[in-house]
Amino acid sequence: MGSEQLETIFVDESGDHHQMIEVHELGFVKLIDTMGDDEEVENAARISYGKGTRKVSQTRNLIRYLMRHKHTSPFEMCEVKFHLKLPIFVMRQLVRHRTANLNEYSGRYSEMSNEFYLPQGDYLQKQSKTNNQGRGEDHPRKGALQFEFNRIYDNAMMAYQNLLEEDLAKEISRAVLPVANYTECIWKVDLHNFFHFVRLRSDSHAQREIRDYSDAMYELVKPKFPICCEAFEDYVRDSVTFSASEMEFIRDCVVGDLIEEWARYTDEEFNDEVLQGKYNLSKREMHELKTKLSKKEN
Ligand SMILES: Cc1cc2nc3c(=O)[nH]c(=O)nc-3n(C[C@H](O)[C@H](O)[C@H](O)COP(=O)(O)OP(=O)(O)OC[C@H]3O[C@@H](n4cnc5c(N)ncnc54)[C@H](O)[C@@H]3O)c2cc1C
């Protein structure tokens, strides 16, 4: 991926160690703080379910249950905070996620950076013929394209510097800079809305550049919340949903045979061990699956 997953450690001014992944040639994602952990989600949930339930459900089972049933508020009790360096056009997509809190570098107060995002290699693709919002086949003239990008960046930076030298205010001089210019921000969000962000922005439909940021952010968060992330991957990120019409089709074509096939298994063959080992499903989930497939929408 664009970030090449070069995970490193950096030390901030107060001597604290943080993890960082470089994204593209000039950007980065630093995880500067997290609040809570898997257990914190469990603790928050137990306010709802009471102490008596502790014996029957372990942390993992409870977290998976919460994720599966969209009981999202316990995940909001944890937070993740990043320092990001990213091109302005990626920042514009990031700010759409209103549930996050952010503070951005001020181009009114300080001079804008002289760094610009230059797409490399297979990031230079032609306009997709099937998707107006996407890229298609590889572009054969990469050198010429990069020359065009750099030509504009050099001219824009020169114009910006000339305007500053004319003593034009920074807040208006920056208007000549392109959206590939790098900016920086601190971005904080609770774990539930972070998962929502990752689902949208690590998806293949999202623009590749923000996907690289989202993937890198997720990579850094995963070791801090391993059980929540496993549940998120299973029940949200890697899951699919079917519309009512699609379900009707599936029921007509597949489910009859499936239920028949099911009936052939004895309880022993379909015990927890088999289900867990083969499908990563608990008995309860298997029961839920049967209910989903059997239920007629009308
Ligand atoms: C592939 C892709 C293509 C996109 N294309 C475009 C585009 O062409 N043009 C464009 O403008 N945007 C586009 N977007 C942005 C998209 O429409 C959302 O604004 C963005 O993904 C943020 O999602 P969100 O609102 O769910 O997130 P958040 O703002 O974090 O909100 C999370 C959830 O909180 C609730 N919520 C938050 N604020 C409010 C509110 N004020 N009122 C009601 N509910 C609220 C909603 O349930 C929301 O889903 C695109 C996004 C993706 C992933």
The ligand as a Gaussian input file, in Angstrom:
#p B3LYP/6-31G(d) Opt

LIG

0 1
 C      -16.900000       6.233000      -1.129000
 C      -17.408000       7.568000      -0.642000
 C      -17.807000       8.530000      -1.541000
 C      -18.274000       9.789000      -1.090000
 N      -18.632000      10.730000      -2.010000
 C      -19.064000      11.938000      -1.575000
 C      -19.433000      12.965000      -2.514000
 O      -19.388000      12.777000      -3.718000
 N      -19.837000      14.166000      -2.032000
 C      -19.924000      14.416000      -0.687000
 O      -20.309000      15.521000      -0.300000
 N      -19.589000      13.471000       0.216000
 C      -19.159000      12.262000      -0.181000
 N      -18.790000      11.305000       0.740000
 C      -18.872000      11.634000       2.177000
 C      -20.077000      10.939000       2.847000
 O      -21.294000      11.393000       2.281000
 C      -20.073000      11.239000       4.365000
 O      -20.211000      12.621000       4.574000
 C      -18.787000      10.788000       5.030000
 O      -18.458000       9.489000       4.635000
 C      -18.958000      10.831000       6.544000
 O      -19.848000       9.813000       6.933000
 P      -20.816000       9.985000       8.156000
 O      -21.676000      11.198000       8.024000
 O      -21.543000       8.685000       8.332000
 O      -19.761000      10.163000       9.362000
 P      -19.883000      11.085000      10.649000
 O      -20.019000      12.496000      10.284000
 O      -18.728000      10.696000      11.537000
 O      -21.214000      10.655000      11.326000
 C      -21.372000       9.329000      11.848000
 C      -22.863000       9.086000      11.973000
 O      -23.385000       9.980000      12.947000
 C      -24.664000      10.465000      12.528000
 N      -24.577000      11.926000      12.360000
 C      -23.472000      12.696000      12.499000
 N      -23.782000      13.996000      12.321000
 C      -25.099000      14.037000      12.038000
 C      -26.012000      15.071000      11.754000
 N      -25.653000      16.344000      11.728000
 N      -27.288000      14.755000      11.499000
 C      -27.695000      13.475000      11.540000
 N      -26.891000      12.445000      11.809000
 C      -25.598000      12.708000      12.062000
 C      -24.994000       9.735000      11.232000
 O      -25.697000       8.580000      11.538000
 C      -23.639000       9.354000      10.685000
 O      -23.658000       8.209000       9.842000
 C      -18.338000      10.068000       0.315000
 C      -17.930000       9.073000       1.221000
 C      -17.465000       7.841000       0.769000
 C      -17.012000       6.813000       1.770000

